[in-house]
Amino acid sequence: RVRHWTEEIQLLQEEMKRCLLLLDKQANDWNARSVILEFQGAHAEGVAAYAHKQAVVQKLISSGFRNLWSKYLSSPILDQ
C-alpha cells in the first residue's frame, strides 16, 4: 500500500508540473498571437489587446497554482 500511495503522489506531482508547463506555453502562444500581420489599424490593436489579456490570464492562473503547489513540489519549474 505504501508503494501504491508513493506512486500516486509521484503521478500527481508530475501532473502538477505538466499543468504549469502547459499554462506557460499557452501564455507564450497568446503573446505570439498579439502580432498578426494580416490585421491593421484598430482591428490589429484589438487583436493585440485581447491576446495580451489572455496571456496575462494564463500567467495569473499559473502563478496561483505555483503558490498553491509550492509546498508539494520541489522543482525548478516553480521558480519561473
JOTAGI-V85298 format. One record per run of one state. SS is the DSSP state (h for helix, s for strand, l for the rest). FROM is the first residue (numbers start at 0). TO is the last residue. If there is no record, write none. Layout:
# JOTAGI-V85298
ss->{SS | SS}
from->{FROM | FROM}
to->{TO | TO}
This chain:
# JOTAGI-V85298
ss->{l | h | l | h | l | h | l}
from->{0 | 1 | 33 | 40 | 69 | 75 | 79}
to->{0 | 32 | 39 | 68 | 74 | 78 | 79}
